[in-house]
Amino acid sequence: MNSVDKAIEAQLHNLQVRSGKTLDQLFALMRKSGLNKHGELRDILKGDLGMGHGDANALARFYLQSSEAGAPGSPAPRSGDVLDQIYAGPKAEQRPIHDRLMTAIDKLGAFEIAPKKGYVSLRRKKQFAMIGPASKGRVEVGLNLKGAKPTSRLLALPAGGMCQYKIYLTHPKEADKELLGWVRQAFEAVA
């Protein structure tokens, strides 16, 4: 099982513990609502169960993914499926860069992987990084890393965005000590 699979499995387990309901019970609640839009389901979970935004958002996504697969109430697709979607078609060539980077980041310690539509968010208490395909055959790594000195590789982003810095990778070998040093700083800053 890869790190994304483990993270999704842990997230689903934690959602059930926090809500006091099984995944089948949670999915049944959503089916009973008759709603099928992500935002509406998320809001029901927040209002009816008092879930936080992140938990409700993730659960609505898992539910809709499993429903779209034709099996309401079944477990969500494996995270590899999510990565297969993110790195589909011409972006498939970028997947080895993502995989090499994630193998290195896994060694930092425990964190949650939250797949989004076009990237994955890496979180502890807060997001510390995001990774996904970019243009020109590159993988973009966004970092929440305050106070670092920009370089020709560590590019500063405008204030107010989701991340303060980004790095582009064009080859798996670029997941090197320098990059992992920046990722470690971001990881430790949100402990």
N, C-alpha and C positions, 0 to 999 in steps of 0.2 A: 504494500500500500504506500503510495507516495505521500509527500507532505501535505499536498492540497486535500487528498482524500482524508487523511487523518484530521486535518483542521475542520473540514466540513462535518465529519463524524462527531468530533468533539463539540462543535457548535450546535448540532442537532441534539446531542445529549444534554448540553447545558440549557438549551431552550426548554426541554422537557422538565428538567429539574426545577428551573426557576418558575415555570408555569404550574407545576404540579399535575400536568396532563401528559399523556402519551402522545406520540406523533399522530397516531390514528385518531385520537380524540381531538387534537388541534385541527387536523385536516377535516374531520367531520364537522366541526364548528364552522370552518370556512365554506364547506360545501353547502351547509344549511343556510348560510347567509344569502346564497344565490348570486353573490358578486363574483365577477371574474376579471376585474381590473386590479392591477398591482396596488395602486394607491388606496383604493377603496378597502381592499383586504387588509392592508397595513393599518389603516385607520381603525378598522373594526378590532383588530388585535390589540391596538393601543388602548382603545376605549373600553372594550368589553373585558379584556384580561389585564389591563394595566401594564402591558409590555412596554419596554423602552423602544425607542425608534429603531435602533439597530437590530434588536431581536425580531421585532414585528416586520421590518423590511426583509430580513433574511428568510423568515418563515414564509412570508407571502411569495417570495421568489421561489423557494423550494416547492411550495404547493403548486404554483403555476407551472413550473417545469415538469413536475410529476404528472399533472393533469394534462398538459400538452402531449405527454408521452402516451396518453390514453389510459392511464391507471390512477384515477383519483385516489388519494389516500396511500399510495405506494411511496417508498422512499424516493428522495430526489435523485436525479442522475448523479453518477459518480463525477467527481471534480475533473477527472481526466476528460470527460465529455465536455465540460465547460472549457477547459484549455484547448480541446480539439476544435471547439467553435471559435475561440479567440484567435487561434493560430491556423485557421482554415485557408484553403486556396493558396494564393501567392505568399501568404504570411507563414505558411508551414515551415519554410526555410529558417525562420527566426526561432522556432521552438527549441532547438538545441541550446541556444543562448539562454533562453528562459530557464530551461531545465538545469543547466550548469550553475547558473546564478542561484537558483532555489536550493540546490544541493549544498552550496556553500553557506547560504543564509540559515538553513536548517540547523547548522552547528552552533548558532548564536544562543539558542535556548527556545523556550516555549513562546509561541505567538499564534495568532489566528489568521487564517487566509480567507478573505471575503471576496469571492469572484464577482466581478461587475460585468457589464456588457462587453467592454473591450479591453479590460485589464484585470489584474488582481490587486487587491488592497491588503497590505500586511499590517496587522494591528496587534498592539498589546493593550494598554489602557486607551491609547489613541493610535491613529494610523502613523506608522513611522516610514512606510515606503509604499510605492505602487509600481507595478511592473506590467508592461504590455507592449505589443508591437507598435512601431511608429512607421513613418514613411521611409522610403529609400532603403528597405531591408534592414532597418535598425530596430533594436529593442530599447524602449525608453524606461529609465528608472527614475522615478520621482522620489525625492527625499524630504522629509520634515526634519530639517537640520538647521537649527538657528545658530548664527554666529560663525559659520564656517567661512573661510576665505575662498572666494570663487577662483577657479583656475580655467585654463583652456578646455579642460575636461569636465569640471564641476561647474555647470552653468547656473548662474543666479537667475531666479524667476521674479517677475513683478510681485510686489507685496499683495496680500489678500487672496492668493491662490491656494489650492489644496496642498501644494508643496513649495518649499523655498528654493530647491535646487533640482536640476535634472542632469542625467548623464545618458549619453547614447552609446549603445554597444552594437558592434557590427560582427563580432566573432566571439565564440565561447571563451577564448583565452583572455578576453578583456574583463572577465569576472575575476579580477586579480586582487592582490593585497591592498592596493590603493583604494579601489572601489569598495571592497569589503570593510576597510577601515571607516569609510564614510557611513556605510550601512550600519556598522556596529555603533557608531556615535549616535545615529538616529534611533536605533533600537534601545540603547541604554538611556537615552533622554526621555523616553516615555514609560520607563519602568514604574 
